[in-house]
Amino acid sequence: MERSAHGFLVFATTVLLLASATPAGATPITYEISGISSGAIGGIPFTNAWVTVTLTSDTSTVVAAPLGADRPDVVANRGTTTVNIPGVGIATVTDATAVFASVTPVAVPGGSSMQPLVIIATLDNPPSLQSITAIGLLAGNALLGYDLRAPSSPGVQLGGVGRDSSEFANTTLGKLTFSVTATPPTNQVTFIAAAQITPQAGLWWNPDESGSGYALDYKHGVLVVTIYSYVSAGDPIWYLAAGPVSGSNFFSATLDRYRGGQCISCAYAGRPTSPGNDGTVTIQFTSPASATMTLPGGRVVPIQPQPF
């Protein structure tokens, strides 16, 4: 949210400090706002890119952030935020960040209408009343009653990904600036809040397809998939796919193939080469131990960890 409209997010500093605790029995959750935006990160420009802003937190750390007698129903959840810019990469915001939601309608920044809002914002460290600047915002009656404590998928809403061009966010890829603002919310964005699944690391397979399998490793929101397979003539080949798992527990990456690797009984001769990829592989996780993989060519394979 721009500084000229910061009044919506006036809150006590202690509110967000309390949100950093994670008690036992907590449920991880991600909040994801996606929309078309333009700007630059680390000096690399992007134009009309589908930018996804994802904040990862926990349902147990949602706290009240009352804004006064006229706006008592605002909640906040502090967390870690990443920004995914296609063609550029995924950056972690190193500034303090939080997501806010108005359970009841409030005045939409930059406009005169009253609607519920969800906002992902950066904060100064420590937070102050003038330091809250949105990088993702949406408004719509479909958000009525939403308090950040449960999954939500209200569909396409009015909103924006961006911030005032005079502001920036610090990230692991450098300074992030936008040439568009998140307010007033006049563009279309999507919002998903999903219980975050941590895929079980190890060997996965389809019990009906013995002889083939998939090695999955997951850390810091990134999934690495190694596939040991064969070409149609029967010669062995191996593949590697890596990338983020989205807030909707969905993974998509190119299936890169490799050859010319190390002979197991030979002196080290160097790394294998990648002559390209065989298309896109996607995985939709439904639990830590169940998923559906779609391979290049469209073949769909239910997979699960291999017991041993």
C-alpha positions in Angstrom: 0.0 0.0 0.0 1.3 3.4 -0.8 2.4 5.8 1.9 -0.5 8.2 1.0 -2.9 5.4 1.9 -1.1 3.8 4.8 -4.0 4.5 7.2 -5.6 1.2 6.5 -2.7 -0.7 8.1 -2.1 1.3 11.2 -1.3 -1.2 13.9 0.7 -1.6 17.1 4.3 -2.8 16.7 3.8 -5.6 19.2 1.1 -7.1 17.0 3.6 -8.3 14.3 6.2 -9.2 16.8 3.8 -11.6 18.4 3.1 -13.2 15.0 6.7 -14.5 14.8 6.1 -17.3 17.3 5.1 -20.7 16.1 3.4 -22.9 18.7 3.2 -26.7 18.7 0.4 -28.1 16.5 0.8 -25.3 13.9 -0.5 -25.6 10.4 1.7 -24.1 7.6 -0.1 -22.0 5.1 0.8 -20.0 2.0 -0.9 -16.8 0.7 -0.4 -16.2 -3.0 -1.3 -13.1 -5.1 -0.5 -13.3 -8.8 -1.0 -10.6 -11.5 0.6 -8.9 -14.5 3.2 -6.3 -13.5 6.3 -4.5 -14.8 9.5 -3.3 -13.1 13.0 -4.4 -12.4 14.9 -6.6 -9.9 18.6 -6.4 -9.4 18.7 -4.1 -12.5 17.0 -6.7 -14.7 13.8 -5.3 -16.2 10.6 -7.2 -16.7 7.6 -6.1 -18.6 4.0 -7.4 -18.4 5.2 -10.5 -16.6 2.8 -12.7 -14.6 4.4 -12.0 -11.1 3.5 -14.2 -8.2 3.9 -12.9 -4.6 3.9 -15.7 -2.0 4.0 -15.3 1.8 4.6 -18.5 3.8 3.5 -18.5 7.5 1.3 -20.5 9.9 -2.4 -20.4 10.7 -1.6 -20.3 14.5 0.3 -17.0 14.2 -2.6 -14.9 12.9 -3.3 -12.0 15.2 -5.7 -9.2 15.5 -4.5 -5.9 14.1 -7.3 -3.5 15.1 -7.2 -0.1 13.4 -9.5 1.7 15.8 -13.2 1.7 16.7 -14.3 2.1 13.1 -12.1 -0.8 11.8 -11.9 -3.5 14.4 -11.8 -6.6 12.2 -8.4 -6.6 10.6 -6.0 -9.5 11.1 -2.3 -9.9 10.3 0.1 -12.8 9.8 3.9 -12.2 9.6 5.9 -14.5 7.3 8.5 -15.0 4.6 7.7 -13.6 1.2 9.1 -14.7 -2.2 8.5 -13.0 -5.6 8.5 -15.3 -8.7 9.2 -13.4 -12.0 9.1 -15.6 -15.1 12.3 -15.4 -17.1 14.1 -13.7 -14.1 13.9 -16.1 -11.1 12.6 -16.4 -7.6 13.6 -13.8 -5.0 13.1 -13.9 -1.3 12.2 -10.5 0.2 14.7 -9.8 3.0 12.6 -7.0 4.5 10.0 -7.9 7.1 6.7 -8.8 5.5 3.2 -9.6 6.6 -0.3 -10.4 5.1 -3.3 -8.5 6.2 -7.0 -9.2 5.8 -10.1 -7.1 6.6 -12.8 -9.5 7.8 -15.4 -6.9 7.1 -15.5 -4.3 4.3 -13.2 -1.3 4.6 -12.5 1.7 2.3 -10.5 0.5 -0.7 -7.2 2.5 -1.0 -7.4 5.0 -3.8 -11.2 4.5 -4.2 -14.5 5.2 -2.5 -16.0 1.7 -2.3 -16.1 -0.5 0.8 -14.9 -4.0 0.3 -12.9 -6.7 2.1 -9.2 -6.6 1.4 -6.2 -8.9 1.4 -2.7 -7.3 1.3 0.8 -8.6 1.3 3.1 -5.8 2.5 6.7 -5.0 3.5 7.5 -3.3 6.8 10.3 -1.3 8.1 12.4 -3.0 10.8 11.1 -2.3 13.4 7.7 -1.6 12.0 6.4 1.9 12.1 3.1 3.5 11.3 4.3 5.1 8.1 6.3 2.1 6.7 3.8 -0.3 5.3 3.9 -0.6 1.5 1.9 -3.2 -0.4 3.4 -5.4 -3.1 0.2 -7.4 -3.7 -3.4 -6.4 -3.1 -6.9 -7.6 -3.9 -10.4 -6.5 -3.0 -13.7 -8.2 -3.5 -16.9 -9.3 -1.7 -15.8 -12.9 -2.1 -13.3 -12.2 0.7 -16.0 -11.3 3.2 -15.3 -13.0 6.5 -11.9 -14.3 5.5 -9.5 -14.2 8.5 -6.3 -15.8 7.1 -6.8 -18.9 9.2 -8.0 -21.3 6.5 -7.4 -22.1 2.8 -9.2 -19.9 0.4 -9.6 -19.7 -3.4 -12.0 -16.9 -4.3 -11.0 -16.9 -8.0 -10.1 -13.8 -10.0 -10.5 -10.5 -8.1 -9.7 -6.9 -8.7 -6.3 -5.9 -7.4 -2.7 -5.4 -8.4 1.0 -6.5 -7.9 3.3 -3.5 -7.6 4.0 -0.5 -5.5 4.9 3.2 -5.9 7.8 3.6 -8.3 9.7 5.6 -5.6 9.7 2.6 -3.3 11.6 -0.6 -3.4 11.9 -3.9 -1.6 15.2 -5.6 -0.7 15.5 -9.2 -2.0 18.1 -11.9 -2.5 18.3 -10.9 -6.2 18.7 -7.2 -5.5 16.4 -4.2 -5.2 12.8 -4.9 -6.5 11.0 -1.9 -8.0 7.7 -1.7 -9.9 6.6 0.7 -12.6 3.0 0.1 -11.5 1.2 0.5 -8.2 -0.9 -2.1 -6.4 -3.6 0.6 -5.7 -6.2 1.5 -6.6 -7.1 -2.1 -7.4 -8.2 -2.0 -11.0 -6.4 -4.9 -12.5 -7.2 -8.6 -12.3 -5.3 -10.8 -9.9 -5.7 -14.3 -8.5 -5.5 -15.2 -4.8 -4.9 -18.6 -3.3 -4.4 -19.5 0.4 -3.5 -23.1 0.8 -2.3 -25.4 3.6 1.3 -26.0 2.7 2.3 -29.5 2.0 5.8 -30.7 2.6 6.4 -33.6 0.2 8.1 -36.6 1.7 11.7 -36.8 0.5 12.9 -40.0 -1.1 12.0 -42.5 -3.7 8.5 -42.3 -5.2 6.8 -44.6 -7.7 3.6 -45.9 -9.2 3.0 -49.4 -7.8 1.5 -50.4 -11.1 4.6 -49.4 -13.0 7.4 -51.4 -11.2 10.8 -50.8 -12.7 10.5 -47.0 -12.9 10.6 -44.4 -10.2 11.3 -40.8 -9.2 13.7 -39.4 -6.6 12.1 -36.3 -4.8 13.9 -33.9 -2.6 12.3 -30.8 -1.1 13.8 -27.9 0.9 13.0 -24.1 1.3 10.0 -24.4 -1.0 12.0 -25.9 -3.9 11.5 -29.4 -5.3 14.2 -31.3 -7.1 13.0 -34.3 -9.1 15.4 -36.9 -10.6 14.0 -39.5 -13.0 15.9 -42.5 -14.1 14.3 -43.7 -17.3 14.9 -45.3 -20.7 14.6 -44.2 -24.3 12.3 -46.1 -26.6 15.2 -48.3 -27.8 15.9 -49.3 -24.2 19.0 -47.3 -23.5 19.1 -45.7 -20.0 18.7 -41.9 -19.6 18.3 -39.7 -16.6 16.4 -36.4 -16.2 16.4 -33.6 -13.7 13.6 -31.1 -13.0 13.8 -28.3 -10.3 11.7 -25.4 -9.2 9.4 -24.0 -6.6 6.2 -25.6 -5.3 3.5 -23.0 -5.5 1.1 -22.0 -2.8 -1.5 -24.4 -4.3 1.1 -27.2 -3.9 1.7 -27.4 -7.6 5.1 -28.0 -9.3 6.0 -27.3 -12.9 9.5 -27.4 -14.6 11.2 -28.5 -17.7 12.4 -32.1 -17.7 16.1 -31.6 -18.6 17.9 -34.7 -20.0 21.6 -35.5 -19.4 24.2 -37.7 -21.1 28.0 -38.2 -21.3 28.3 -38.6 -17.5 30.8 -40.3 -15.3 31.7 -44.0 -15.8 31.3 -45.6 -12.3 34.7 -47.4 -12.5 36.6 -44.6 -14.4 38.7 -41.7 -13.2 36.6 -38.5 -12.9 36.2 -37.1 -16.4 33.8 -34.2 -15.8 30.1 -33.5 -15.5 27.5 -34.7 -17.9 26.1 -32.4 -20.6 22.4 -31.5 -21.1 21.4 -31.5 -24.8 18.0 -30.0 -23.9 14.7 -31.0 -22.4 11.9 -33.3 -23.3 9.1 -30.9 -22.3 7.4 -29.9 -19.0 6.6 -32.1 -16.0 4.0 -31.1 -13.5 3.2 -32.5 -10.0 0.1 -31.7 -8.0 0.5 -32.8 -4.4 -2.6 -33.8 -2.5 -0.7 -34.8 0.7 2.9 -35.3 1.8 2.7 -38.9 0.4 0.4 -38.6 -2.6 0.6 -36.7 -5.9 -0.3 -36.8 -9.5 2.5 -36.4 -12.1 1.8 -35.3 -15.7 4.7 -36.2 -17.9 5.7 -34.7 -21.3 3.2 -35.9 -23.8 0.3 -35.7 -21.4 0.6 -39.1 -19.6 -0.8 -38.8 -16.1 0.8 -41.0 -13.3 -0.4 -41.2 -9.7 2.7 -41.4 -7.5 3.5 -42.2 -3.9 6.6 -42.9 -1.7 8.0 -46.3 -2.3 8.0 -48.4 1.0 11.0 -50.4 1.9 
